[in-house]
């Protein structure tokens, strides 16, 4: 995350379960292009998480 201008990158990880192997595998997805829109979305997500936890 850059502070000025405020920009962010995103790493999302989902997981897949393989029943035959009884194994959980991470499936990362990276958006490595810095963006003001991603920074804004990250702050909005964090505000919502804090509100859920502390309200």
C-alpha positions as CSV (number, residue, x, y, z in Angstrom):
1,X,0.0,0.0,0.0
2,X,1.2,3.4,-0.9
3,X,0.4,6.3,1.5
4,X,0.5,9.1,-1.0
5,X,-1.2,8.7,-3.4
6,X,-3.2,6.0,-1.6
7,X,-2.9,2.9,-3.7
8,X,-3.1,-0.8,-2.9
9,X,-2.6,-4.3,-4.4
10,X,-4.8,-7.3,-3.6
11,X,-4.0,-10.9,-2.8
12,X,-7.1,-13.1,-2.5
13,X,-6.8,-16.7,-1.5
14,X,-9.5,-19.3,-1.8
15,X,-9.1,-23.0,-0.9
16,X,-10.1,-26.1,-2.6
17,X,-10.7,-29.4,-0.9
18,X,-9.7,-32.7,-2.7
19,X,-11.7,-35.5,-1.1
20,X,-9.7,-38.3,-2.7
21,X,-6.4,-37.0,-1.3
22,X,-8.0,-35.5,1.8
23,X,-6.0,-32.3,1.0
24,X,-6.8,-28.6,1.1
25,X,-5.0,-26.6,-1.6
26,X,-4.7,-22.8,-1.7
27,X,-5.6,-21.0,-4.9
28,X,-4.1,-17.5,-4.7
29,X,-5.2,-14.7,-7.0
30,X,-3.0,-11.6,-7.2
31,X,-3.9,-8.1,-8.5
32,X,-0.5,-6.6,-8.6
33,X,-1.3,-3.3,-10.3
34,X,-1.5,-0.5,-7.7
35,X,-4.8,1.3,-7.8
36,X,-6.6,4.0,-5.8
37,X,-9.9,2.1,-6.3
38,X,-8.4,-0.9,-4.5
39,X,-7.1,1.3,-1.7
40,X,-10.6,2.7,-1.2
41,X,-12.2,-0.7,-1.3
42,X,-9.6,-2.0,1.2
43,X,-10.4,0.8,3.7
44,X,-14.2,0.3,3.2
45,X,-13.7,-3.4,3.9
46,X,-11.7,-2.7,7.0
47,X,-14.2,-0.2,8.3
48,X,-17.0,-2.8,7.9
49,X,-14.9,-5.5,9.7
50,X,-14.2,-3.1,12.6
51,X,-17.8,-2.1,12.8
52,X,-18.9,-5.8,12.9
53,X,-16.3,-6.6,15.6
54,X,-16.7,-3.6,17.9
55,X,-20.3,-2.4,17.5
